[in-house]
């Protein structure tokens, strides 16, 4: 009798177990076949919450988001501002003539520009961690521990690097009680958090940050359909047409693009580009895709020339 009651309780537990425990609701979807990628960089997040600890939530947000964007496969992820500054220092050092010169020497003018920028602010951090084991305390704040949970409010902005305009924004609330996005950045990886935490499950603020980042990345992916993807013709030689987009951007053999000249409509008062008009001259098809360029042939039209714009046929 006792065994049957226990079995019944276990079965009941399985039946009423929350769907979020077993679902893939917090999974970043894989990009579809033929996904065309945009270059993106994450700037440092401002800590406007007044939360202070042994790791910096702004730096942590930037680190985790850069990693998850890269792992998602949806973007060409560039180094953050500090990484790019260090790269420029290396280029400047090489240009000074103080280093050995060769094919691997860092060269000026080769850095990939970011089409999109991500910035944001952490507006609120609440840690309700109780007195459960495994936590640490400092400066009046308690972090980690097996009891309680943490919550983090973050405002995210997606910015067009060319115009500086905000393309989209949202507010997300990350909590430590949700299933994680399998990023794996916790504790010391966020900039020095230590103590007897006993693993990532007890780093409550870190888990809340991970959840907030996951929600933010899902939001950014959803914005891509509304952002124009384009490239340019860099060479036309006989029946060979070369464009400045390749496998890095997701271009594959068989992909077709519209080709044409683009005229920008400029505001005479402010100099701002208001819109653009494309005069289509034909269609090209990719026959060979390398990392940064692709070789194409014409399938319709004529008069294609260097400098003309290309746009995907299905967007």
N, C-alpha and C positions, 0 to 999 in steps of 0.2 A: 504493500500500500504506500509506504513512504517513498519507494522508488518511483511509483507511478505518479505521485503528486509532484515529485521533483522534476520528472520528465515533462509533466504538463506545464510547470512553471517555466522551464527552459523553452518549450515550444511557444508559450505565450510571449516570452521575451523576444524571440525571433520575429514573431508576427508583428508586435507593436514597435519594434526597433525603428527609430527615425530613418526615413529614406536617405537623408543626407549622409548617414554613416556608411552607406554602401553604394551610393550613386557617384557619378563622375561630374557632379555639378561644378566642382572647382577645378576642372581640367581645361587647360588652354587647348583649343582645338588645333589640329594640324592644318597647315595651310593647304588649300586645294591645289590640285595639279595645275601647273601653269600660272601660279600666283606670281604677280609682278611686284617686286619689293621696292620700298622707299628707304633712303638712308635716314637714320634717326640718331639723335644724341640726347642724353639725359643730363640736365643741369642739376646743380646742388639744390636740394629742397630746404626751404626756410623753416626753422623751428620756431613757430609763433605760439606754441602751446605753453611755453614756460617750463617744459619738462627737462630736467637735467639728470644725467646719470653717468655711469662709467662707460657708456658708449653714446655716440651722437646719433639721434634719430634721423637728422637730415642726411648725414653721410650714409647711414644704413639704408634709407629709402633709395638713394641714388645707386648704391651698390647692388641691392636686390633687384631693382627695376632693370638696370642695365643687363644683369645676368638673365632675368626671365625673358626680356625682349629678345636676347640673343638665342636662348634655348627654344623660343617659340617658332623660329624659322620664318616669321612673317616680315621681318625687316632686315636691312643692312645696318647692323648696330655699330656705331662708331664709339670711340673712347669718350669718356666724359671730359668736361672742361679741363680738369687737372691733367688727365692723360695727354690731351692734345697739346697743352702748354709744354709738357715735358718733351713731346715729340718735336715741337718747334724749337726747343732749346738744342736738341740734338742736331737738327738741321742747321741751325745758326752756327753751332760748333764746327760742323763739317764744312760749312761755307767759309769759315774763318781760316781754313788751311792748316789747323792745328792737329787734324786727324789724318790717318792714312786714307788715301783716296782710291776708290775702286768701285766695282759694280754694286757693292752692298752699302756704300756710303749713303747716308740719308740725304736726299735732295730736296731743295726748296721747290714749292709749286706742285707737289705730287699728292698732297693731302686731300682725301675725299671730303667734299663738302656735305654738310647735313642739310637735307631738304626739310626735315621736320625736327622740332625741338620739343622736349618735354620738360616742363618745370612745374613747381607746385609749392604748397605750403602745408605744413602739419599744424593744424589749428587747435587740436585738443588731444591730450593723452590722459587716460584714466586707468589707474592700476588698482584693482580691488583685491589684490593678492592678500590673503589672510595670513594666519600664523603657521600655515602648513610647512612641512619640512622642505629643505632644498633651496630656500630663497637667500637673498643677500640684502643688506640695508646700508644706506649711506646718505648723508645730508638730509635726513628726514624722509627719504623715499625708500619704499620696499619694492624690490624687483624680483620676479620669479616666484618659485614656491609652488607647491602642488595645489593649493587652495585658491579660490577666487579666479578672476579673469581680468584681462586688460582690453581696453578699447582705444582705437586711434582714429581720429577724423582727419582726412586729407583732401585738399582741393587740388585738382589736376588740370593743367592747361596744355593743350596741343597747339604749338605755334608754327606758322609758316616762316621759315628762316629768310625767305626772299623779301617778304613784305613786313614781317614782324607782327602780323595780325594773328589774333587768337582764332584758330579754326574751330575749336571745340573745347568745352570744359565740363567738369563734373565734380561732385563731392562723393567720396566713398567713406564708409565706416568699416574699419577692420576690427575684428574681434578674435580673441585667442581661442574661443570655443569652437570655431569652425574647422572643418577638414582643410589642411594646408594645400598649397599649390606646388608642393614638392620642390621648393627652391633650395632648401637646405642651408640657408644662412641664419645662424643663430649664435648666441653667445659671443665668443671671441671674434668670430668672423664679422661681427657688426662693429668692430672697432675697440675691443678691449674689455667687454663684459666678462667678468670672471665670477668665482665663488662656487659654492657647492650647489649648482643648479641641477645636476643629475640628468642632463640631457635636454634636447630641444623642447620636449613637451612641457617643461616647467619654466621655460623662458617666455612668460606670458606676453610681455610687450613685443618681443621678437616675433611671436606668432601672430599678434595683432597686426604688426607691420607687414608680415608676409601676406596675410589675407587682404590687406588694403592694396598692396602692390598687384596681387593677382586680379582683383577687381578692376584696377586701373588699366592693366594690360588688355583685359577683355574689352574695356571701353575703347581703347585706342584702336584695336583691331576692327571694331565695328565702324569706325570713322573712315576707313580706307576707301570704301566705295564712293565717297563724296569728294575725294581728293584726286584731281587730274594727274594721270601718269603720262609722262612724255619723254621724248628723247630727240636726237638730232642725227641727220645724215652727216657723216664726216668725210666720206669719199665716194665719188662715182667714177668708175673706170670701166668703160665698155658696158657689159651686162652685169658687172659686179657692183653692188651697193653695200657700203659698210656703215653701220650705225654705232653710236656710242653707248650702247646698252648690251650686256652680255649675261652669262649664266649667274653672275653675282646678283643681278637684278631679277633673276628668275626667267630670263628669255630662253626659250627652247626651240629646237628645230621644228619647223612647220608653223610657227607662230606668224600671224599676218598683222601688218601695221598699215594704217593710212599715212600717206605722205603729202605734205603741202607746205605752202608758204603761209606764215602767220603774221598778221598785222595787229599791233597793239593799239588799243584805243586809250589815249592818254588825256587826262584831265588838264586842260591848258592853264588852269588856275593853280593847281597844286603839283602837277607833274606826276601824279599817281596813276598807275596803270589801272584803268577801270574794267577792261575786258579785252578779249582778243578775238579776231576773226580769222578763220583758216580757209584758204582756198585750196581745196584738195586737187592734186594732180594725178594720183594713182595709188596703187596698193603694192606692197612688197611682202615677200615671204622669206623667212629665215631658213638658210640652208646649212649654216654652221655657226655654232655659238661658242665663243671663247669667254674668258673670265669677264673682260670689260668691254668687248666689242662683239658684234655679230655680222656675219656675211649674209647678204640677201640677194634675191633676184626679183625683178619686176613681174607681177602677175596681171597687172592692169594699168593702163595709163602710160604717160611718158613725160619727159621734161623734168625728171627728178635731178636735183642739184645739191651740192654741198651746202650745209647750213639750214636746209629745210627741216621742219619739225615732223616727228612721227608720233602717232597715237595708236594705241591698241584697237583692233577692230571691235572687240566685244566690251568696250567700256565707254 
